[in-house]
Amino acid sequence: MTRPNTRPYILGLIIIIWLVGGVFVFKSTNAYAANEAGNTDLYSNLQLFNEVLIKLKQNYVSDTNDEELIKSAIEGMLSSTDPHTTYFTRDEFSDFTTSTKGEFGGLGIQIDKKGDYITVVSPIEGTPAYRMGLTAGDRIVKVDGVNIVASSTDDAIKKMRGPVGTKVTLTISRPGAPDLMDFEIIREMIKIKSVPYAFKLDNGVGYIRISQFSENTDKELKTALDTLETQKIRGLIIDLRFNPGGLLDQAIDTVNEFIGPNKLVVETKGRIQQSNRQYFTRFNRKTRDYPIVVLVNEASASASEIFAGSLQDWDTGLIVGKTTFGKGSVQQLFPLSNGNGIKITTSHYYIKSGRCIHKEINDKILRGKEVTEAEKEASDKKAHDQVYYTVNGRKVFGGGGITPDIEFAPDFLTNLGVELRRKNTFFNFAVDYMVKNKNNVQPDFKINNETFEQFLDYAKKQDIKFTQAEIDSTALYIRTALTSEIVGKEYGEQAAYKITLNLDAQFQKASELFDKFKTLDQMFAYAESLNKEGDE
C-alpha cells in the first residue's frame, strides 16, 4: 500500500492559514466584519478553494506546478475587481516601481522594434550612449554577445539595463558601415525626463510638454517655467496629451505652481477610513499673470486629469482639446514577502469642484468586455448632465474625465500617411539620407522636389502603393514629417519636435487663442459663448 501524498493537504492548509491570518489582521486594523458587509461565509469559501486545489493536485492528468496554480488563483481573484488591481512578479514589481521613480541604471537610448531589429530611435543627450556615439538608425544585433535579432523590445531593455557602474557591450549594425561595431558602455543612472520639451514659440507664447508625473516632474516644471519667464513669454501652453499620469504628490505640487499654497487640489474617497484623504498645496510660488492653456486628449489620464481639472476648478487655466480618459481610481502598492507585489484600487479621485474623475465604463473596456455605442453615448450623456462650478462660478461638467472648456478635434492622417508611418518609411529614409548628407543639413532645412521624388521612389520599393490624388492630399504631411526626421537626426529631438507641431491641428488652434485674446478672462468668456451656442 502506497503512502498517501500529504503535500497537497499541507499546501492547502498553509493557504488557509495565510488567507485567514490576513483576514484577522484586516479585521483588527480596519474594524471590518465580513458578515456585516453581507458577504457569504469566508471560511466556507476558503474550505471550498482548498478542496478544489487538493482534488486538482491529486487527480489532474499530469503534474501541476504549485507556484503557477497559486499565481493563477491570485490573478483570477484580482480579475474579478477592476483592471488596475493587479499582481506582480518580483521583476514586474521592480520594473513598475522603477518607472514611477523616473530613473534607472541604463545607457540612455530610445529604441523601437523595426522589422526584426531593435533600432536606436534617438540617443538621449548627455547619457553614456550619446557620449559613445550611438546614433539614430543603429541596429542592435547583440547585447553582451547574445543575439537579440527578433527579440521583443521588453527583452532587449531587460538585457541592457543593469546596476549602475557595470559594463555592457552592444554590437551594432550601422547603415553605410560595412562591418559590425562593438560599443562598450558603462551604465549610469538615467533620469527619465517628465518635461522633455520646453521652449518659446515664434508668437511669444511658451510651450511645455509634460509626458508623465514621476519623482522629478515638479523640479523639471519649475526649471522650465523659470527659464521661459526670463524670456518674457506672454502666455503658456501646457501639453498633457497622451500623459498617462503617475505620482499623486507630483500632480499636487505641479498644480501648486499655479494656484498658490493651502488650496484643496483633490480628495480620495474609499470604503475604509484610511482611504479618505484631502490633499492641499503647500508652497508659496510667484503669481503668474499671463494666460495659460492646457491641452488634453482622450489619452490624458489619472494625475494629468487632476492637474488639468484643478487648473480648471481654480480658474487658472483654460482646458482645450478632447475629454480626458477618466482614470480616477487610486492604487496602492503592497510588497509581498516573497519579493512579489500587488497593486490594489483603494479609492477614487474627487477634485475641488466635487467632480469624480473616474469613468466606470472604462473598466469594462480595459477588461476586454464588449461595450456598445449606446452604452458609450449614455456614459457621455451622464457625464455632461452632471453640472459643477469652479471657484469663480463657471459651469463645468463631470462624471468621468475632464471635459474641456473648448473642444478641439485632431486632424486625422490619410490612409497613405498611416501606411508610411506603419512601415517606418520616414525614419528609414532619413537614416539613409543622413549617411549620404552628413553635415550638409542646416537648421532651416526644407525638403526640395528632388528629395521628395526620391522619397516616393523609396516608398514604392517598400511596396507602398498610392495614386497621384493621394500624393496631392498628403504632400504637406510627407514634407513636414520627412523634414522633422532629417533635422532631428542632425540637431536633436527638440528640433524635430518643433517641426512636427506644424502638423498638429489641436496645438495650432490652441496657439491661435493667444492671438485673439490677451487675458484668461477673455478666453473664458469666449469658451462660455461657444458652449451657449452648443446648448441652443
SULVEN-V214708 format. One record per backbone hydrogen bond with DSSP energy under -0.5 kcal/mol. CO is the residue of the C=O (numbers start at 1). NH is the residue of the N-H. E is the energy in kcal/mol with one decimal. If there is no record, write none. Layout:
co = (CO	CO)
nh = (NH	NH)
e = (E	E)
This chain:
co = (4	6	7	8	9	10	11	12	13	14	15	16	17	18	19	20	21	22	23	24	25	26	27	32	33	34	35	41	42	43	44	45	46	47	48	49	50	51	52	53	54	55	56	64	65	66	67	68	69	70	71	72	73	74	75	76	77	78	82	84	86	88	89	90	91	92	93	94	95	96	97	98	98	100	102	104	104	105	106	107	108	109	110	110	112	112	113	114	116	117	117	118	119	119	120	122	123	124	127	128	129	129	130	135	138	138	139	139	140	141	141	142	143	145	146	148	152	153	154	155	156	157	163	166	168	168	169	170	170	171	171	172	172	173	174	181	183	183	185	185	187	188	188	189	190	190	191	194	194	194	197	199	201	204	205	206	207	208	208	209	209	211	212	213	214	216	217	218	219	220	221	222	223	224	225	226	227	228	228	229	234	235	236	236	237	237	238	238	239	240	242	243	245	247	248	249	250	251	252	253	254	255	255	256	263	265	266	267	268	269	272	273	275	277	279	279	281	287	291	292	293	293	294	295	296	297	299	300	301	302	302	303	304	305	306	307	308	309	310	311	311	312	313	317	318	318	319	319	320	321	326	326	328	330	330	332	334	336	340	341	342	342	343	344	346	347	348	349	350	351	355	355	356	356	357	358	359	360	360	361	362	363	364	365	372	373	374	375	376	377	378	379	380	381	382	383	383	385	386	388	390	394	396	397	401	401	402	406	406	414	415	416	417	418	419	420	421	424	425	426	427	428	429	430	431	432	433	434	437	440	442	446	448	449	450	451	452	453	454	455	456	457	458	459	459	460	463	467	468	469	470	471	474	475	476	477	478	479	480	481	482	483	484	485	486	487	488	492	493	494	495	496	497	499	500	501	503	504	505	506	507	508	509	510	510	511	512	512	513	519	520	521	522	523	524	525	526	527	528	529	530	531	532)
nh = (6	10	11	12	13	14	15	16	17	18	19	20	21	22	23	24	25	26	27	28	29	30	31	34	37	39	38	45	46	47	48	49	50	51	52	53	54	55	56	57	58	59	60	66	69	70	71	72	73	74	75	76	77	78	79	80	80	81	85	86	343	341	93	94	95	96	97	98	99	100	101	102	103	215	192	106	190	162	188	129	124	111	121	122	114	119	115	117	150	114	119	140	112	121	137	110	125	127	131	132	133	134	133	138	120	140	141	173	118	148	149	171	146	147	143	151	156	157	158	159	160	161	166	187	170	185	144	172	183	141	142	174	181	139	177	172	170	185	168	187	165	106	190	191	104	192	193	196	211	212	209	207	204	234	201	237	199	210	239	197	211	244	214	247	217	220	221	222	223	224	225	226	227	228	229	230	231	231	233	232	291	206	238	293	208	239	240	295	210	243	244	301	213	251	252	253	254	255	256	257	257	258	259	260	281	352	279	350	277	348	275	276	277	268	265	266	262	289	236	318	238	295	320	240	322	300	301	325	304	305	306	307	308	309	310	311	312	313	314	316	317	315	391	319	294	320	405	406	296	408	328	359	349	346	347	344	342	339	336	88	334	344	86	332	271	330	269	357	267	354	351	357	399	400	401	360	362	363	364	365	366	367	369	368	376	377	378	379	380	381	382	383	384	385	386	386	398	387	398	396	393	390	388	403	400	403	324	321	408	418	419	420	421	422	423	425	424	428	429	430	431	432	433	434	435	436	437	438	440	442	445	448	452	453	454	455	456	457	458	459	460	461	462	462	464	463	465	471	472	473	474	475	478	479	480	481	482	483	484	485	486	487	488	489	490	491	492	496	497	498	499	500	501	502	503	504	505	508	509	510	511	512	513	513	514	514	515	516	517	523	524	525	526	527	528	529	530	531	532	533	534	535	536)
e = (-0.8	-2.4	-3.0	-2.8	-2.4	-2.6	-2.3	-2.3	-2.7	-2.8	-3.0	-3.1	-2.7	-2.0	-2.0	-2.5	-2.1	-2.6	-2.8	-2.4	-2.4	-2.2	-1.1	-0.5	-1.4	-2.1	-1.5	-1.6	-2.4	-2.2	-2.1	-2.5	-2.4	-2.2	-2.4	-2.4	-2.4	-2.4	-2.4	-2.5	-2.4	-2.3	-2.0	-0.6	-2.5	-2.4	-2.6	-2.6	-2.2	-2.6	-2.8	-2.5	-2.2	-2.5	-1.9	-0.5	-1.0	-2.0	-1.4	-0.8	-2.9	-2.0	-2.8	-2.1	-2.6	-2.3	-2.2	-2.0	-2.0	-1.3	-1.5	-1.4	-0.8	-1.0	-3.7	-0.8	-4.5	-2.0	-2.2	-2.7	-3.2	-0.5	-3.2	-1.5	-0.7	-3.2	-0.6	-1.5	-3.2	-2.9	-0.7	-3.1	-2.0	-0.6	-3.0	-3.2	-0.5	-1.8	-2.4	-2.1	-0.6	-2.1	-0.9	-2.0	-2.9	-0.5	-0.8	-2.8	-0.6	-2.7	-0.6	-2.4	-1.8	-0.6	-2.1	-2.4	-2.0	-2.5	-2.3	-1.7	-1.8	-2.5	-1.7	-3.1	-0.6	-2.9	-3.4	-0.6	-2.7	-2.9	-1.3	-0.6	-2.5	-2.6	-2.3	-3.7	-2.6	-0.7	-2.4	-0.5	-2.4	-2.9	-0.7	-0.6	-1.6	-0.6	-0.6	-0.6	-2.9	-0.6	-2.7	-2.3	-1.9	-2.3	-3.3	-2.6	-1.9	-0.6	-3.0	-0.7	-0.6	-0.6	-0.7	-3.1	-1.7	-2.5	-2.8	-2.5	-2.2	-2.4	-2.9	-2.7	-2.2	-2.5	-2.7	-1.3	-0.6	-0.9	-0.8	-1.2	-0.6	-3.0	-0.5	-2.8	-2.7	-0.6	-0.7	-2.7	-2.0	-1.8	-0.7	-2.7	-2.5	-1.6	-2.2	-2.3	-2.0	-2.1	-2.1	-0.6	-0.8	-2.3	-1.2	-1.7	-2.1	-1.0	-2.6	-2.4	-1.4	-2.0	-1.7	-1.8	-0.9	-2.5	-2.8	-1.2	-1.8	-0.6	-1.9	-2.7	-2.7	-0.5	-2.8	-2.8	-1.7	-2.0	-0.5	-2.3	-2.0	-0.9	-1.9	-2.3	-2.4	-2.8	-2.1	-2.1	-1.9	-2.8	-2.3	-2.6	-1.2	-1.3	-2.9	-0.5	-2.9	-0.5	-2.2	-1.7	-2.3	-1.8	-1.0	-2.7	-3.0	-3.0	-1.0	-2.2	-1.8	-1.9	-3.0	-3.1	-2.9	-0.5	-1.4	-2.4	-0.5	-3.3	-1.9	-1.4	-2.8	-2.7	-2.1	-0.6	-0.7	-0.6	-3.4	-0.6	-1.5	-1.3	-0.8	-1.7	-3.0	-1.2	-2.5	-1.7	-1.9	-2.6	-2.4	-2.2	-2.5	-2.5	-2.3	-2.0	-2.2	-1.8	-0.7	-0.8	-0.9	-0.9	-2.0	-2.5	-1.7	-2.4	-3.2	-0.7	-0.6	-0.6	-1.6	-1.5	-0.5	-2.4	-2.1	-2.5	-2.0	-2.8	-1.8	-2.3	-1.9	-2.5	-2.3	-2.4	-2.1	-2.0	-2.7	-2.3	-1.4	-1.2	-1.6	-0.7	-2.2	-0.6	-1.9	-0.6	-2.3	-2.3	-2.1	-2.3	-2.0	-2.3	-2.3	-2.7	-2.1	-1.7	-0.8	-0.7	-1.8	-1.8	-0.6	-1.9	-2.6	-2.0	-1.2	-1.2	-2.7	-2.7	-2.4	-2.9	-2.4	-2.2	-2.4	-2.0	-2.3	-2.8	-2.3	-1.4	-1.1	-3.3	-1.7	-1.6	-2.6	-2.3	-1.2	-1.8	-1.4	-1.6	-1.9	-1.1	-1.0	-2.6	-2.2	-2.1	-2.7	-1.9	-0.9	-0.7	-0.5	-1.1	-1.0	-1.2	-2.4	-1.4	-2.6	-2.4	-2.1	-2.5	-2.5	-2.1	-1.9	-2.2	-2.1	-1.8	-1.9	-1.5	-1.1)
